[in-house]
């Protein structure tokens, strides 16, 4: 379960930069970063219909803190990976895309959506050496049978 949290952390903090994208896309990314600002709590995490959140757990839920262009993922074990936001999002596509390297040849191909105070991410880790069309592995909806599904809610101030 902790590994799943770390994958999410990598996804959300590796950075959300758009090197080489035109100014219109960069403006959309900057706007999206502003929308993401705040503290988010993981309320759902599942794959293949199986939940990774233990309802009876006494540990606090992982949190994502987005502030000043930085993101920190705070896990129950106190590990707090941190990084810049701006590298891996594309808020201009119909299904907003999230693409980021994890480790070695593995890259996360996902989608995300923001609905008010709810952030949903769904995606799949893909081995780029083995997959000829990694983009085909990106889910086309928010279904845990098509990828890891993570739902976060914005904390109230």
N, C-alpha and C positions, 0 to 999 in steps of 0.2 A: 504494500500500500504506500509506503514512504517513497518507493521508486516512482510510482505513478505521480505523487506530488512533485517530485523532482522534475519529471518530464514536463508537467504543467508549468512549474517555475521556470524552466529553461524556455518554454514556449513564450511565456509572458514577460520575461525579463531579458532575453537575449537581445532584445531591442526591437523596436518596431521601426530602421532607416530605409530609405528608398533611394539608394544610389542610382544616379543616372535617370531619374524620372523627372518629367517636366514640372514646371512651376504649378500648374493646376493640380496635379496629383500631390505635389508636396504640400500645397495649401489644404487639400482634403486630409492629408495625413496629420498635419498640425491641428486641424479642427478635431480630428478623431482623438488625438492625444489629449486635448482639452476635455473632451467628453469622458475619457477614461480616468481622468484625475480623480483621486479619492481612495478610500479604503474599501476593498471588496472581500467578502467572506465566501469560501467554497461551501456550497450547500448541497451539491450533487456531483458525484464523479462515478461514472460507470463505463464498462465496456462489455459488449455482448450481453447486455441486459443485467449484468452483475454489478452491484454497488460496491464501491471501495470506501464508502463512508459508513462507519459503525455507529449506529444510533445510540447505543448505550455507552459509548466512549466518554471517559472523563477528560480526555485531552481536548484542548481548544481546537476549533477548525482552523485549517490553514487560511492565511489572509494574503491578499495582494494589495500593496500600497503603491499607488502611482502619484508621484509628486515631483514637480519641477523637471519633467522629462525623464525621470528615473523611476524604475519599478523595483520594489523589494518584495520577495515572496517569503513570508514568515511561516515556518512550519512548526508543528507541535514540539519537535525536538530542539527548537531554538536555532536551527540552521536558517540563515536568512540570505539566500543568494540575491544579488543586486545587479542591476544593469541599466543601460540607457534604453529608452523606448524610442523607436523610430525606424527600425530596420526591416521588419518582416510583414508589415501590413499593407494591404491594398484595399482601401475602403471604397474604391470607385467601381469595383465589379459588382454584378448583381448579387452574388453571394460574396460577402467580404472575405478576402483571403488572408490567411496567416501562414507564412512559410518561413522556416528557420532551421538552421543546422543544430543537431543535438550533439552527437559525438561521432568521430570518424566519418564514415560515408552515410550515416543516418541523418535524414532530414525529415522534419515534421511538415506534412502537407495538410492544412486544415482550413476551416471556415469559422467565422465568428459573427455574432450579431449582438447589438446592444438594444435592449428594449426597456427604456426608462432606467430603472435601477437594477436591471438584470443583464449580466454578460454571459453569453453561452459560447462555448468553443467546442468544436468537434473535429477530430482529425486522426491521422494515421502516421506512424513513424515508418519511413520507407528507406530501404537500402539502395542507394543510387547506383551502386555497382551491379546489382542484380536486376533492378527494375528499369526496363528500357523506356517506359512512359510513366514516370512518377506522377505526373499531373493527373493521370487516370485514377490514382489512389486517393485523390482528394474527395471527401464525401460531398454529396450534393444536397444533403439535408442533415438535420440535427437528430441523429438516430444512433444510439450506442451500439447497434448491430453493424454500423458502417464505420465506426471509429470510436476512439475514447471521447466520451461526452463529459464536459465539465461545465457546471453552472455556478456562477458566483452572483451574490447580491451585494449591492452597495450598502455599506454601513450608514446608518442615520447619524447625522452630526450631533 
